[in-house]
Amino acid sequence: MTVETGDTSPLSAALTFYSQERDAAAARARKQLGVNELEANAMSYLAKNPGARPSELASYLRVTSAGITTMVERLVRREILRREADQVDRRVNHIHLAVDIEKEPWSQLALFDATCRQLIAHLDPEVEADFADFLRHATLAAREEAARVDRAVA
């Protein structure tokens, strides 16, 4: 049994430890930037989807359009995000990051992920594929079980 989690599985304990440390790196980055978790999730989405429309961001984050408008305006004022008007329809805005999340202070999370990627690159490709398949299967099974419980309670 591991002391940190009380778990008898070393793999489960290691996954919990990884998750906790990645969350801690993300929390340090959020604190340094002065953003909350929702704003950080928006920034991560926009890093992968530059020029997203507010409605796309609202859908991804599962918040109202009014909530997105307020959040985007706050982050534009702080020069974390920037808006660009659509070239065809000037009523439409596209949202972009105005900061580089690969650099300080957001790099706390980027550095954590890059270090993990470097270590994973040294794995045997078959071992990596098998481990990825296992994690995907375990995660989907756990998610389905949680959904089953949610449906039973509702």
Secondary structure, 3 states (H helix, E strand, C coil): CCCCCCCCCHHHHHHHHHHHHHHHHHHHHHHHHCCCHHHHHHHHHHHHCCCECHHHHHHHHCCCHHHHHHHHHHHHHCCCEEEEECCCCCCCEEEEECCCCCCCCCHHHHHHHHHHHHHHHCCCHHHHHHHHHHHHHHHHHHHHHHHHHHHHHC
